[in-house]
């Protein structure tokens, strides 16, 4: 069962699975509500959660904290 977006914490790392894509991200800051600025740990690019979920939530959607 995925973690709710409003339970994400700044400074923690998470694995996000959606629409066949797997991303490992670190939460950098909370923008507003359930939108966060995140850093992709593989590419070092910055995104927002809204950008990553803009095309919808797929059947495989999952977000879990990782310990690295």
C-alpha positions in Angstrom: 0.0 0.0 0.0 1.5 3.4 -1.0 2.3 6.2 1.4 -0.1 9.1 1.1 1.5 12.2 -0.5 0.7 14.3 2.6 2.9 11.9 4.7 6.1 12.5 2.7 8.8 14.2 4.7 11.5 16.7 3.6 15.0 15.1 3.6 13.7 11.5 3.2 14.2 9.3 0.2 11.4 7.4 -1.6 10.9 5.0 -4.5 8.1 6.1 -6.8 6.6 3.5 -9.2 4.0 4.8 -11.7 3.1 3.8 -15.2 6.0 1.4 -15.5 8.6 4.0 -14.4 10.7 3.6 -11.3 12.2 6.7 -9.8 14.2 7.1 -6.6 13.7 10.6 -5.3 14.7 12.8 -2.3 12.2 15.3 -1.0 13.9 18.7 -1.1 11.1 21.1 0.0 7.3 21.3 0.4 5.9 23.8 -2.1 2.2 23.7 -1.1 -0.3 21.1 0.0 0.8 17.8 -1.4 3.2 19.2 -4.0 6.9 18.8 -3.3 10.2 19.7 -5.0 12.1 16.4 -5.4 15.6 15.5 -6.6 15.9 12.4 -8.8 18.7 10.3 -7.2 19.6 8.7 -10.6 19.7 11.7 -12.9 20.2 14.5 -10.2 17.4 16.5 -11.9 14.8 18.4 -10.0 11.0 17.9 -10.4 7.8 18.5 -8.6 5.5 15.6 -7.5 2.8 17.2 -9.7 5.1 16.9 -12.8 5.7 13.2 -12.0 2.0 12.4 -11.6 0.6 14.8 -14.2 -0.5 12.0 -16.6 -2.4 10.2 -13.8 -1.8 7.4 -11.4 -1.4 3.9 -13.0 -2.4 0.5 -11.7 1.2 -0.1 -10.5 1.4 3.2 -8.5 3.4 2.8 -5.3 5.6 5.1 -3.2 7.7 3.7 -0.3 10.5 5.1 1.8 13.9 3.8 1.0 16.9 3.6 3.3 20.2 4.2 1.4 
